Amino acid sequence: MNSYILITNNPMVKKNLIEKDIFFTNKSLLGVLIECRNHIHKGHKLLSHPLSSSVKPNETPFKSVLISKSASNLDYRSLEIIESSILSTKKFISNAPQPKWPDKILDDFMLIDYSVISNTIDSIK
């Protein structure tokens, strides 16, 4: 049994990690982060950094984040990290909005996010 929930907007993650507890959303990267914040307010904790990888928030539309499956008291460190990540993402998006990416580039971004989250999952097993 998994000790985490995976929040993602990446169709490749949803397709390839089907045995995992996944909360899939069609929202933007910012929407994924806000969904994580909503879960953190309910007592879940961040298990992966919301802005992991070297791809800036305005350079990719896909994001996958691990949070704890169980919820308890509000974890202020998780809240601080997610709030900071949301502010950074808003800053990047306002300074340089995302271009309309061709499908091939979107596939590459999906693969990058999939690789990062797969390795993160492997490291917490």
Backbone as XML, in Angstrom:
<?xml version="1.0"?>
<chain id="A" units="angstrom">
  <residue number="1" name="MET">
    <atom name="N" x="0.841" y="-1.184" z="0.000"/>
    <atom name="CA" x="0.000" y="0.000" z="0.000"/>
    <atom name="C" x="0.887" y="1.249" z="0.000"/>
  </residue>
  <residue number="2" name="ASN">
    <atom name="N" x="0.525" y="2.208" z="-0.817"/>
    <atom name="CA" x="1.297" y="3.432" z="-0.924"/>
    <atom name="C" x="1.063" y="4.322" z="0.286"/>
  </residue>
  <residue number="3" name="SER">
    <atom name="N" x="2.101" y="5.026" z="0.669"/>
    <atom name="CA" x="1.988" y="5.966" z="1.776"/>
    <atom name="C" x="1.891" y="7.396" z="1.254"/>
  </residue>
  <residue number="4" name="TYR">
    <atom name="N" x="1.542" y="7.521" z="-0.024"/>
    <atom name="CA" x="1.486" y="8.839" z="-0.643"/>
    <atom name="C" x="0.351" y="8.914" z="-1.657"/>
  </residue>
  <residue number="5" name="ILE">
    <atom name="N" x="0.037" y="10.161" z="-2.012"/>
    <atom name="CA" x="-0.867" y="10.469" z="-3.110"/>
    <atom name="C" x="-0.048" y="11.272" z="-4.119"/>
  </residue>
  <residue number="6" name="LEU">
    <atom name="N" x="-0.224" y="10.976" z="-5.365"/>
    <atom name="CA" x="0.464" y="11.677" z="-6.434"/>
    <atom name="C" x="-0.534" y="12.624" z="-7.092"/>
  </residue>
  <residue number="7" name="ILE">
    <atom name="N" x="-0.265" y="13.918" z="-7.011"/>
    <atom name="CA" x="-1.108" y="14.927" z="-7.648"/>
    <atom name="C" x="-0.420" y="15.339" z="-8.939"/>
  </residue>
  <residue number="8" name="THR">
    <atom name="N" x="-1.126" y="15.226" z="-10.061"/>
    <atom name="CA" x="-0.499" y="15.475" z="-11.357"/>
    <atom name="C" x="-1.495" y="15.973" z="-12.391"/>
  </residue>
  <residue number="9" name="ASN">
    <atom name="N" x="-0.966" y="16.650" z="-13.389"/>
    <atom name="CA" x="-1.730" y="16.997" z="-14.578"/>
    <atom name="C" x="-1.081" y="16.378" z="-15.816"/>
  </residue>
  <residue number="10" name="ASN">
    <atom name="N" x="-0.191" y="15.426" z="-15.593"/>
    <atom name="CA" x="0.581" y="14.815" z="-16.662"/>
    <atom name="C" x="-0.090" y="13.511" z="-17.115"/>
  </residue>
  <residue number="11" name="PRO">
    <atom name="N" x="-0.630" y="13.487" z="-18.330"/>
    <atom name="CA" x="-1.281" y="12.266" z="-18.820"/>
    <atom name="C" x="-0.346" y="11.050" z="-18.872"/>
  </residue>
  <residue number="12" name="MET">
    <atom name="N" x="0.944" y="11.282" z="-19.109"/>
    <atom name="CA" x="1.898" y="10.170" z="-19.150"/>
    <atom name="C" x="2.048" y="9.539" z="-17.765"/>
  </residue>
  <residue number="13" name="VAL">
    <atom name="N" x="2.053" y="10.337" z="-16.744"/>
    <atom name="CA" x="2.124" y="9.832" z="-15.373"/>
    <atom name="C" x="0.866" y="9.028" z="-15.069"/>
  </residue>
  <residue number="14" name="LYS">
    <atom name="N" x="-0.276" y="9.580" z="-15.404"/>
    <atom name="CA" x="-1.553" y="8.887" z="-15.162"/>
    <atom name="C" x="-1.579" y="7.535" z="-15.876"/>
  </residue>
  <residue number="15" name="LYS">
    <atom name="N" x="-1.113" y="7.498" z="-17.098"/>
    <atom name="CA" x="-1.139" y="6.273" z="-17.911"/>
    <atom name="C" x="-0.155" y="5.224" z="-17.408"/>
  </residue>
  <residue number="16" name="ASN">
    <atom name="N" x="1.038" y="5.637" z="-17.016"/>
    <atom name="CA" x="2.111" y="4.691" z="-16.702"/>
    <atom name="C" x="2.240" y="4.336" z="-15.230"/>
  </residue>
  <residue number="17" name="LEU">
    <atom name="N" x="1.653" y="5.108" z="-14.355"/>
    <atom name="CA" x="1.724" y="4.812" z="-12.929"/>
    <atom name="C" x="0.333" y="4.469" z="-12.400"/>
  </residue>
  <residue number="18" name="ILE">
    <atom name="N" x="-0.367" y="3.617" z="-13.121"/>
    <atom name="CA" x="-1.772" y="3.324" z="-12.812"/>
    <atom name="C" x="-1.981" y="2.627" z="-11.482"/>
  </residue>
  <residue number="19" name="GLU">
    <atom name="N" x="-0.959" y="1.923" z="-10.981"/>
    <atom name="CA" x="-1.128" y="1.234" z="-9.704"/>
    <atom name="C" x="-0.939" y="2.163" z="-8.510"/>
  </residue>
  <residue number="20" name="LYS">
    <atom name="N" x="-0.598" y="3.368" z="-8.750"/>
    <atom name="CA" x="-0.358" y="4.345" z="-7.688"/>
    <atom name="C" x="-1.647" y="5.083" z="-7.341"/>
  </residue>
  <residue number="21" name="ASP">
    <atom name="N" x="-1.673" y="5.698" z="-6.165"/>
    <atom name="CA" x="-2.796" y="6.560" z="-5.781"/>
    <atom name="C" x="-2.593" y="7.915" z="-6.443"/>
  </residue>
  <residue number="22" name="ILE">
    <atom name="N" x="-3.363" y="8.165" z="-7.494"/>
    <atom name="CA" x="-3.176" y="9.377" z="-8.294"/>
    <atom name="C" x="-4.412" y="10.260" z="-8.230"/>
  </residue>
  <residue number="23" name="PHE">
    <atom name="N" x="-4.170" y="11.531" z="-7.994"/>
    <atom name="CA" x="-5.200" y="12.553" z="-8.113"/>
    <atom name="C" x="-4.860" y="13.296" z="-9.393"/>
  </residue>
  <residue number="24" name="PHE">
    <atom name="N" x="-5.592" y="12.991" z="-10.467"/>
    <atom name="CA" x="-5.321" y="13.608" z="-11.762"/>
    <atom name="C" x="-6.229" y="14.804" z="-11.963"/>
  </residue>
  <residue number="25" name="THR">
    <atom name="N" x="-5.654" y="15.875" z="-12.484"/>
    <atom name="CA" x="-6.416" y="17.074" z="-12.786"/>
    <atom name="C" x="-6.024" y="17.585" z="-14.165"/>
  </residue>
  <residue number="26" name="ASN">
    <atom name="N" x="-6.951" y="18.222" z="-14.829"/>
    <atom name="CA" x="-6.675" y="18.844" z="-16.131"/>
    <atom name="C" x="-6.249" y="20.299" z="-15.971"/>
  </residue>
  <residue number="27" name="LYS">
    <atom name="N" x="-5.965" y="20.700" z="-14.766"/>
    <atom name="CA" x="-5.591" y="22.091" z="-14.498"/>
    <atom name="C" x="-4.153" y="22.362" z="-14.934"/>
  </residue>
  <residue number="28" name="SER">
    <atom name="N" x="-3.794" y="23.627" z="-14.951"/>
    <atom name="CA" x="-2.437" y="24.070" z="-15.293"/>
    <atom name="C" x="-1.451" y="23.661" z="-14.196"/>
  </residue>
  <residue number="29" name="LEU">
    <atom name="N" x="-0.181" y="23.932" z="-14.436"/>
    <atom name="CA" x="0.839" y="23.687" z="-13.413"/>
    <atom name="C" x="0.485" y="24.456" z="-12.136"/>
  </residue>
  <residue number="30" name="LEU">
    <atom name="N" x="0.080" y="25.694" z="-12.286"/>
    <atom name="CA" x="-0.336" y="26.476" z="-11.119"/>
    <atom name="C" x="-1.530" y="25.814" z="-10.435"/>
  </residue>
  <residue number="31" name="GLY">
    <atom name="N" x="-2.455" y="25.284" z="-11.211"/>
    <atom name="CA" x="-3.604" y="24.579" z="-10.656"/>
    <atom name="C" x="-3.203" y="23.356" z="-9.853"/>
  </residue>
  <residue number="32" name="VAL">
    <atom name="N" x="-2.180" y="22.651" z="-10.302"/>
    <atom name="CA" x="-1.662" y="21.489" z="-9.561"/>
    <atom name="C" x="-1.122" y="21.946" z="-8.206"/>
  </residue>
  <residue number="33" name="LEU">
    <atom name="N" x="-0.375" y="23.032" z="-8.206"/>
    <atom name="CA" x="0.181" y="23.538" z="-6.953"/>
    <atom name="C" x="-0.920" y="23.990" z="-5.994"/>
  </residue>
  <residue number="34" name="ILE">
    <atom name="N" x="-1.949" y="24.619" z="-6.525"/>
    <atom name="CA" x="-3.070" y="25.040" z="-5.677"/>
    <atom name="C" x="-3.798" y="23.819" z="-5.124"/>
  </residue>
  <residue number="35" name="GLU">
    <atom name="N" x="-3.929" y="22.780" z="-5.927"/>
    <atom name="CA" x="-4.545" y="21.534" z="-5.448"/>
    <atom name="C" x="-3.702" y="20.934" z="-4.317"/>
  </residue>
  <residue number="36" name="CYS">
    <atom name="N" x="-2.394" y="20.973" z="-4.452"/>
    <atom name="CA" x="-1.506" y="20.506" z="-3.377"/>
    <atom name="C" x="-1.730" y="21.327" z="-2.112"/>
  </residue>
  <residue number="37" name="ARG">
    <atom name="N" x="-1.826" y="22.646" z="-2.272"/>
    <atom name="CA" x="-2.064" y="23.514" z="-1.114"/>
    <atom name="C" x="-3.384" y="23.160" z="-0.427"/>
  </residue>
  <residue number="38" name="ASN">
    <atom name="N" x="-4.398" y="22.877" z="-1.223"/>
    <atom name="CA" x="-5.690" y="22.489" z="-0.654"/>
    <atom name="C" x="-5.551" y="21.228" z="0.202"/>
  </residue>
  <residue number="39" name="HIS">
    <atom name="N" x="-4.791" y="20.261" z="-0.282"/>
    <atom name="CA" x="-4.556" y="19.030" z="0.481"/>
    <atom name="C" x="-3.730" y="19.309" z="1.741"/>
  </residue>
  <residue number="40" name="ILE">
    <atom name="N" x="-2.752" y="20.176" z="1.627"/>
    <atom name="CA" x="-1.919" y="20.522" z="2.787"/>
    <atom name="C" x="-2.773" y="21.179" z="3.871"/>
  </residue>
  <residue number="41" name="HIS">
    <atom name="N" x="-3.714" y="22.016" z="3.465"/>
    <atom name="CA" x="-4.621" y="22.633" z="4.445"/>
    <atom name="C" x="-5.463" y="21.581" z="5.165"/>
  </residue>
  <residue number="42" name="LYS">
    <atom name="N" x="-5.651" y="20.425" z="4.533"/>
    <atom name="CA" x="-6.410" y="19.328" z="5.150"/>
    <atom name="C" x="-5.522" y="18.436" z="6.020"/>
  </residue>
  <residue number="43" name="GLY">
    <atom name="N" x="-4.214" y="18.736" z="6.080"/>
    <atom name="CA" x="-3.314" y="17.998" z="6.954"/>
    <atom name="C" x="-2.332" y="17.073" z="6.263"/>
  </residue>
  <residue number="44" name="HIS">
    <atom name="N" x="-2.310" y="17.060" z="4.931"/>
    <atom name="CA" x="-1.320" y="16.259" z="4.211"/>
    <atom name="C" x="0.019" y="16.990" z="4.219"/>
  </residue>
  <residue number="45" name="LYS">
    <atom name="N" x="1.109" y="16.229" z="4.026"/>
    <atom name="CA" x="2.445" y="16.810" z="4.004"/>
    <atom name="C" x="3.080" y="16.618" z="2.629"/>
  </residue>
  <residue number="46" name="LEU">
    <atom name="N" x="3.901" y="17.574" z="2.238"/>
    <atom name="CA" x="4.655" y="17.430" z="1.000"/>
    <atom name="C" x="5.713" y="16.346" z="1.170"/>
  </residue>
  <residue number="47" name="LEU">
    <atom name="N" x="5.833" y="15.477" z="0.170"/>
    <atom name="CA" x="6.888" y="14.460" z="0.159"/>
    <atom name="C" x="7.896" y="14.718" z="-0.956"/>
  </residue>
  <residue number="48" name="SER">
    <atom name="N" x="7.527" y="15.567" z="-1.903"/>
    <atom name="CA" x="8.459" y="15.982" z="-2.952"/>
    <atom name="C" x="8.333" y="17.493" z="-3.108"/>
  </residue>
  <residue number="49" name="HIS">
    <atom name="N" x="9.412" y="18.108" z="-3.546"/>
    <atom name="CA" x="9.367" y="19.565" z="-3.702"/>
    <atom name="C" x="8.536" y="19.918" z="-4.927"/>
  </residue>
  <residue number="50" name="PRO">
    <atom name="N" x="7.629" y="20.868" z="-4.803"/>
    <atom name="CA" x="6.747" y="21.217" z="-5.913"/>
    <atom name="C" x="7.454" y="21.802" z="-7.133"/>
  </residue>
  <residue number="51" name="LEU">
    <atom name="N" x="8.641" y="22.334" z="-6.950"/>
    <atom name="CA" x="9.366" y="22.901" z="-8.086"/>
    <atom name="C" x="10.660" y="22.132" z="-8.365"/>
  </residue>
  <residue number="52" name="SER">
    <atom name="N" x="10.620" y="20.822" z="-8.143"/>
    <atom name="CA" x="11.795" y="20.002" z="-8.433"/>
    <atom name="C" x="12.059" y="19.987" z="-9.932"/>
  </residue>
  <residue number="53" name="SER">
    <atom name="N" x="13.253" y="19.773" z="-10.315"/>
    <atom name="CA" x="13.791" y="19.723" z="-11.683"/>
    <atom name="C" x="14.297" y="21.098" z="-12.076"/>
  </residue>
  <residue number="54" name="SER">
    <atom name="N" x="15.008" y="21.122" z="-13.166"/>
    <atom name="CA" x="15.607" y="22.385" z="-13.615"/>
    <atom name="C" x="14.720" y="23.118" z="-14.612"/>
  </residue>
  <residue number="55" name="VAL">
    <atom name="N" x="13.525" y="22.595" z="-14.863"/>
    <atom name="CA" x="12.603" y="23.240" z="-15.792"/>
    <atom name="C" x="11.781" y="24.278" z="-15.030"/>
  </residue>
  <residue number="56" name="LYS">
    <atom name="N" x="11.836" y="25.508" z="-15.497"/>
    <atom name="CA" x="11.130" y="26.600" z="-14.826"/>
    <atom name="C" x="9.623" y="26.468" z="-15.032"/>
  </residue>
  <residue number="57" name="PRO">
    <atom name="N" x="8.820" y="26.988" z="-14.085"/>
    <atom name="CA" x="7.358" y="26.855" z="-14.172"/>
    <atom name="C" x="6.736" y="27.426" z="-15.443"/>
  </residue>
  <residue number="58" name="ASN">
    <atom name="N" x="7.358" y="28.434" z="-16.031"/>
    <atom name="CA" x="6.804" y="28.997" z="-17.264"/>
    <atom name="C" x="7.284" y="28.248" z="-18.500"/>
  </residue>
  <residue number="59" name="GLU">
    <atom name="N" x="8.124" y="27.216" z="-18.296"/>
    <atom name="CA" x="8.670" y="26.466" z="-19.423"/>
    <atom name="C" x="8.019" y="25.107" z="-19.618"/>
  </residue>
  <residue number="60" name="THR">
    <atom name="N" x="7.166" y="24.691" z="-18.718"/>
    <atom name="CA" x="6.479" y="23.414" z="-18.862"/>
    <atom name="C" x="5.065" y="23.514" z="-18.311"/>
  </residue>
  <residue number="61" name="PRO">
    <atom name="N" x="4.130" y="22.843" z="-18.957"/>
    <atom name="CA" x="2.765" y="22.848" z="-18.432"/>
    <atom name="C" x="2.490" y="21.695" z="-17.465"/>
  </residue>
  <residue number="62" name="PHE">
    <atom name="N" x="3.450" y="20.783" z="-17.262"/>
    <atom name="CA" x="3.194" y="19.565" z="-16.492"/>
    <atom name="C" x="3.930" y="19.551" z="-15.159"/>
  </residue>
  <residue number="63" name="LYS">
    <atom name="N" x="3.227" y="19.025" z="-14.138"/>
    <atom name="CA" x="3.820" y="18.923" z="-12.804"/>
    <atom name="C" x="3.183" y="17.771" z="-12.064"/>
  </residue>
  <residue number="64" name="SER">
    <atom name="N" x="4.024" y="17.039" z="-11.361"/>
    <atom name="CA" x="3.587" y="15.949" z="-10.489"/>
    <atom name="C" x="4.234" y="16.151" z="-9.131"/>
  </residue>
  <residue number="65" name="VAL">
    <atom name="N" x="3.432" y="16.027" z="-8.066"/>
    <atom name="CA" x="3.910" y="16.268" z="-6.710"/>
    <atom name="C" x="3.396" y="15.150" z="-5.806"/>
  </residue>
  <residue number="66" name="LEU">
    <atom name="N" x="4.252" y="14.674" z="-4.920"/>
    <atom name="CA" x="3.871" y="13.660" z="-3.941"/>
    <atom name="C" x="3.517" y="14.321" z="-2.618"/>
  </residue>
  <residue number="67" name="ILE">
    <atom name="N" x="2.391" y="13.877" z="-2.059"/>
    <atom name="CA" x="1.994" y="14.304" z="-0.719"/>
    <atom name="C" x="1.691" y="13.058" z="0.105"/>
  </residue>
  <residue number="68" name="SER">
    <atom name="N" x="1.658" y="13.216" z="1.406"/>
    <atom name="CA" x="1.349" y="12.080" z="2.282"/>
    <atom name="C" x="-0.089" y="11.616" z="2.055"/>
  </residue>
  <residue number="69" name="LYS">
    <atom name="N" x="-0.285" y="10.318" z="2.173"/>
    <atom name="CA" x="-1.636" y="9.764" z="2.037"/>
    <atom name="C" x="-2.465" y="10.092" z="3.272"/>
  </residue>
  <residue number="70" name="SER">
    <atom name="N" x="-1.833" y="9.985" z="4.410"/>
    <atom name="CA" x="-2.561" y="10.278" z="5.647"/>
    <atom name="C" x="-2.504" y="11.776" z="5.937"/>
  </residue>
  <residue number="71" name="ALA">
    <atom name="N" x="-3.535" y="12.219" z="6.597"/>
    <atom name="CA" x="-3.615" y="13.625" z="6.974"/>
    <atom name="C" x="-3.685" y="13.718" z="8.490"/>
  </residue>
  <residue number="72" name="SER">
    <atom name="N" x="-3.030" y="14.730" z="9.030"/>
    <atom name="CA" x="-3.098" y="14.969" z="10.471"/>
    <atom name="C" x="-3.195" y="16.473" z="10.686"/>
  </residue>
  <residue number="73" name="ASN">
    <atom name="N" x="-2.352" y="17.009" z="11.522"/>
    <atom name="CA" x="-2.346" y="18.448" z="11.768"/>
    <atom name="C" x="-1.676" y="19.177" z="10.614"/>
  </residue>
  <residue number="74" name="LEU">
    <atom name="N" x="-1.999" y="20.433" z="10.479"/>
    <atom name="CA" x="-1.384" y="21.256" z="9.442"/>
    <atom name="C" x="0.128" y="21.267" z="9.620"/>
  </residue>
  <residue number="75" name="ASP">
    <atom name="N" x="0.846" y="20.924" z="8.548"/>
    <atom name="CA" x="2.305" y="20.944" z="8.549"/>
    <atom name="C" x="2.749" y="22.298" z="7.993"/>
  </residue>
  <residue number="76" name="TYR">
    <atom name="N" x="3.240" y="23.150" z="8.868"/>
    <atom name="CA" x="3.570" y="24.515" z="8.472"/>
    <atom name="C" x="4.738" y="24.584" z="7.501"/>
  </residue>
  <residue number="77" name="ARG">
    <atom name="N" x="5.654" y="23.643" z="7.586"/>
    <atom name="CA" x="6.783" y="23.628" z="6.631"/>
    <atom name="C" x="6.268" y="23.321" z="5.223"/>
  </residue>
  <residue number="78" name="SER">
    <atom name="N" x="5.368" y="22.337" z="5.104"/>
    <atom name="CA" x="4.770" y="22.031" z="3.799"/>
    <atom name="C" x="4.004" y="23.232" z="3.261"/>
  </residue>
  <residue number="79" name="LEU">
    <atom name="N" x="3.273" y="23.902" z="4.142"/>
    <atom name="CA" x="2.508" y="25.082" z="3.733"/>
    <atom name="C" x="3.440" y="26.194" z="3.252"/>
  </residue>
  <residue number="80" name="GLU">
    <atom name="N" x="4.522" y="26.398" z="3.964"/>
    <atom name="CA" x="5.498" y="27.423" z="3.570"/>
    <atom name="C" x="6.091" y="27.114" z="2.194"/>
  </residue>
  <residue number="81" name="ILE">
    <atom name="N" x="6.443" y="25.864" z="1.960"/>
    <atom name="CA" x="7.044" y="25.461" z="0.675"/>
    <atom name="C" x="6.047" y="25.622" z="-0.460"/>
  </residue>
  <residue number="82" name="ILE">
    <atom name="N" x="4.817" y="25.174" z="-0.263"/>
    <atom name="CA" x="3.839" y="25.256" z="-1.358"/>
    <atom name="C" x="3.459" y="26.707" z="-1.635"/>
  </residue>
  <residue number="83" name="GLU">
    <atom name="N" x="3.325" y="27.522" z="-0.603"/>
    <atom name="CA" x="3.005" y="28.943" z="-0.815"/>
    <atom name="C" x="4.138" y="29.635" z="-1.581"/>
  </residue>
  <residue number="84" name="SER">
    <atom name="N" x="5.366" y="29.339" z="-1.207"/>
    <atom name="CA" x="6.519" y="29.909" z="-1.900"/>
    <atom name="C" x="6.564" y="29.444" z="-3.357"/>
  </residue>
  <residue number="85" name="SER">
    <atom name="N" x="6.240" y="28.192" z="-3.581"/>
    <atom name="CA" x="6.231" y="27.642" z="-4.941"/>
    <atom name="C" x="5.143" y="28.291" z="-5.793"/>
  </residue>
  <residue number="86" name="ILE">
    <atom name="N" x="4.001" y="28.530" z="-5.201"/>
    <atom name="CA" x="2.908" y="29.197" z="-5.913"/>
    <atom name="C" x="3.310" y="30.624" z="-6.280"/>
  </residue>
  <residue number="87" name="LEU">
    <atom name="N" x="3.919" y="31.343" z="-5.339"/>
    <atom name="CA" x="4.365" y="32.716" z="-5.624"/>
    <atom name="C" x="5.431" y="32.742" z="-6.725"/>
  </residue>
  <residue number="88" name="SER">
    <atom name="N" x="6.382" y="31.824" z="-6.662"/>
    <atom name="CA" x="7.425" y="31.749" z="-7.694"/>
    <atom name="C" x="6.818" y="31.449" z="-9.055"/>
  </residue>
  <residue number="89" name="THR">
    <atom name="N" x="5.881" y="30.514" z="-9.083"/>
    <atom name="CA" x="5.240" y="30.151" z="-10.343"/>
    <atom name="C" x="4.485" y="31.340" z="-10.923"/>
  </residue>
  <residue number="90" name="LYS">
    <atom name="N" x="3.749" y="32.049" z="-10.091"/>
    <atom name="CA" x="3.024" y="33.234" z="-10.561"/>
    <atom name="C" x="3.992" y="34.277" z="-11.115"/>
  </residue>
  <residue number="91" name="LYS">
    <atom name="N" x="5.122" y="34.450" z="-10.460"/>
    <atom name="CA" x="6.123" y="35.423" z="-10.915"/>
    <atom name="C" x="6.683" y="35.015" z="-12.277"/>
  </residue>
  <residue number="92" name="PHE">
    <atom name="N" x="7.062" y="33.743" z="-12.423"/>
    <atom name="CA" x="7.595" y="33.266" z="-13.699"/>
    <atom name="C" x="6.571" y="33.420" z="-14.816"/>
  </residue>
  <residue number="93" name="ILE">
    <atom name="N" x="5.316" y="33.067" z="-14.531"/>
    <atom name="CA" x="4.273" y="33.127" z="-15.557"/>
    <atom name="C" x="3.983" y="34.574" z="-15.953"/>
  </residue>
  <residue number="94" name="SER">
    <atom name="N" x="3.987" y="35.483" z="-14.990"/>
    <atom name="CA" x="3.696" y="36.876" z="-15.328"/>
    <atom name="C" x="4.852" y="37.520" z="-16.084"/>
  </residue>
  <residue number="95" name="ASN">
    <atom name="N" x="6.084" y="37.085" z="-15.808"/>
    <atom name="CA" x="7.251" y="37.656" z="-16.484"/>
    <atom name="C" x="7.464" y="37.079" z="-17.880"/>
  </residue>
  <residue number="96" name="ALA">
    <atom name="N" x="7.069" y="35.825" z="-18.076"/>
    <atom name="CA" x="7.279" y="35.165" z="-19.368"/>
    <atom name="C" x="6.211" y="34.086" z="-19.541"/>
  </residue>
  <residue number="97" name="PRO">
    <atom name="N" x="5.057" y="34.461" z="-20.059"/>
    <atom name="CA" x="3.987" y="33.479" z="-20.232"/>
    <atom name="C" x="4.423" y="32.313" z="-21.110"/>
  </residue>
  <residue number="98" name="GLN">
    <atom name="N" x="3.796" y="31.165" z="-20.886"/>
    <atom name="CA" x="4.117" y="29.969" z="-21.656"/>
    <atom name="C" x="3.721" y="30.135" z="-23.113"/>
  </residue>
  <residue number="99" name="PRO">
    <atom name="N" x="4.594" y="29.727" z="-24.001"/>
    <atom name="CA" x="4.220" y="29.752" z="-25.422"/>
    <atom name="C" x="3.286" y="28.584" z="-25.745"/>
  </residue>
  <residue number="100" name="LYS">
    <atom name="N" x="2.740" y="28.589" z="-26.910"/>
    <atom name="CA" x="1.926" y="27.469" z="-27.401"/>
    <atom name="C" x="2.910" y="26.441" z="-27.948"/>
  </residue>
  <residue number="101" name="TRP">
    <atom name="N" x="3.136" y="25.365" z="-27.166"/>
    <atom name="CA" x="4.133" y="24.367" z="-27.532"/>
    <atom name="C" x="3.586" y="23.374" z="-28.555"/>
  </residue>
  <residue number="102" name="PRO">
    <atom name="N" x="4.412" y="22.952" z="-29.518"/>
    <atom name="CA" x="3.997" y="21.872" z="-30.428"/>
    <atom name="C" x="3.895" y="20.548" z="-29.647"/>
  </residue>
  <residue number="103" name="ASP">
    <atom name="N" x="3.126" y="19.605" z="-30.179"/>
    <atom name="CA" x="2.894" y="18.332" z="-29.494"/>
    <atom name="C" x="4.184" y="17.599" z="-29.150"/>
  </residue>
  <residue number="104" name="LYS">
    <atom name="N" x="5.168" y="17.630" z="-30.015"/>
    <atom name="CA" x="6.441" y="16.936" z="-29.762"/>
    <atom name="C" x="7.126" y="17.504" z="-28.519"/>
  </residue>
  <residue number="105" name="ILE">
    <atom name="N" x="7.097" y="18.809" z="-28.367"/>
    <atom name="CA" x="7.706" y="19.444" z="-27.199"/>
    <atom name="C" x="6.894" y="19.099" z="-25.946"/>
  </residue>
  <residue number="106" name="LEU">
    <atom name="N" x="5.568" y="19.100" z="-26.061"/>
    <atom name="CA" x="4.729" y="18.718" z="-24.920"/>
    <atom name="C" x="5.036" y="17.280" z="-24.484"/>
  </residue>
  <residue number="107" name="ASP">
    <atom name="N" x="5.238" y="16.388" z="-25.454"/>
    <atom name="CA" x="5.615" y="15.003" z="-25.127"/>
    <atom name="C" x="6.934" y="14.968" z="-24.355"/>
  </residue>
  <residue number="108" name="ASP">
    <atom name="N" x="7.877" y="15.804" z="-24.765"/>
    <atom name="CA" x="9.162" y="15.869" z="-24.056"/>
    <atom name="C" x="8.978" y="16.363" z="-22.622"/>
  </residue>
  <residue number="109" name="PHE">
    <atom name="N" x="8.150" y="17.381" z="-22.436"/>
    <atom name="CA" x="7.884" y="17.888" z="-21.087"/>
    <atom name="C" x="7.197" y="16.834" z="-20.218"/>
  </residue>
  <residue number="110" name="MET">
    <atom name="N" x="6.279" y="16.078" z="-20.811"/>
    <atom name="CA" x="5.630" y="14.991" z="-20.068"/>
    <atom name="C" x="6.661" y="13.967" z="-19.622"/>
  </residue>
  <residue number="111" name="LEU">
    <atom name="N" x="7.583" y="13.638" z="-20.520"/>
    <atom name="CA" x="8.608" y="12.646" z="-20.210"/>
    <atom name="C" x="9.541" y="13.134" z="-19.102"/>
  </residue>
  <residue number="112" name="ILE">
    <atom name="N" x="9.913" y="14.396" z="-19.139"/>
    <atom name="CA" x="10.776" y="14.949" z="-18.090"/>
    <atom name="C" x="10.083" y="14.841" z="-16.735"/>
  </residue>
  <residue number="113" name="ASP">
    <atom name="N" x="8.838" y="15.289" z="-16.657"/>
    <atom name="CA" x="8.090" y="15.235" z="-15.401"/>
    <atom name="C" x="7.909" y="13.785" z="-14.946"/>
  </residue>
  <residue number="114" name="TYR">
    <atom name="N" x="7.584" y="12.900" z="-15.874"/>
    <atom name="CA" x="7.412" y="11.479" z="-15.552"/>
    <atom name="C" x="8.705" y="10.897" z="-14.976"/>
  </residue>
  <residue number="115" name="SER">
    <atom name="N" x="9.815" y="11.213" z="-15.597"/>
    <atom name="CA" x="11.111" y="10.711" z="-15.131"/>
    <atom name="C" x="11.434" y="11.223" z="-13.728"/>
  </residue>
  <residue number="116" name="VAL">
    <atom name="N" x="11.210" y="12.504" z="-13.495"/>
    <atom name="CA" x="11.501" y="13.093" z="-12.180"/>
    <atom name="C" x="10.651" y="12.435" z="-11.102"/>
  </residue>
  <residue number="117" name="ILE">
    <atom name="N" x="9.346" y="12.316" z="-11.345"/>
    <atom name="CA" x="8.470" y="11.769" z="-10.298"/>
    <atom name="C" x="8.697" y="10.273" z="-10.124"/>
  </residue>
  <residue number="118" name="SER">
    <atom name="N" x="9.008" y="9.544" z="-11.195"/>
    <atom name="CA" x="9.306" y="8.106" z="-11.071"/>
    <atom name="C" x="10.537" y="7.877" z="-10.209"/>
  </residue>
  <residue number="119" name="ASN">
    <atom name="N" x="11.561" y="8.673" z="-10.438"/>
    <atom name="CA" x="12.777" y="8.552" z="-9.625"/>
    <atom name="C" x="12.525" y="8.955" z="-8.172"/>
  </residue>
  <residue number="120" name="THR">
    <atom name="N" x="11.678" y="9.938" z="-7.980"/>
    <atom name="CA" x="11.338" y="10.347" z="-6.615"/>
    <atom name="C" x="10.596" y="9.220" z="-5.902"/>
  </residue>
  <residue number="121" name="ILE">
    <atom name="N" x="9.648" y="8.602" z="-6.580"/>
    <atom name="CA" x="8.899" y="7.488" z="-5.993"/>
    <atom name="C" x="9.845" y="6.349" z="-5.637"/>
  </residue>
  <residue number="122" name="ASP">
    <atom name="N" x="10.760" y="6.034" z="-6.537"/>
    <atom name="CA" x="11.735" y="4.964" z="-6.280"/>
    <atom name="C" x="12.597" y="5.278" z="-5.062"/>
  </residue>
  <residue number="123" name="SER">
    <atom name="N" x="12.908" y="6.558" z="-4.868"/>
    <atom name="CA" x="13.799" y="6.922" z="-3.767"/>
    <atom name="C" x="13.101" y="6.879" z="-2.397"/>
  </residue>
  <residue number="124" name="ILE">
    <atom name="N" x="11.755" y="6.931" z="-2.370"/>
    <atom name="CA" x="11.076" y="6.906" z="-1.077"/>
    <atom name="C" x="10.542" y="5.530" z="-0.713"/>
  </residue>
  <residue number="125" name="LYS">
    <atom name="N" x="10.752" y="4.560" z="-1.583"/>
    <atom name="CA" x="10.279" y="3.197" z="-1.283"/>
    <atom name="C" x="11.078" y="2.574" z="-0.170"/>
  </residue>
</chain>
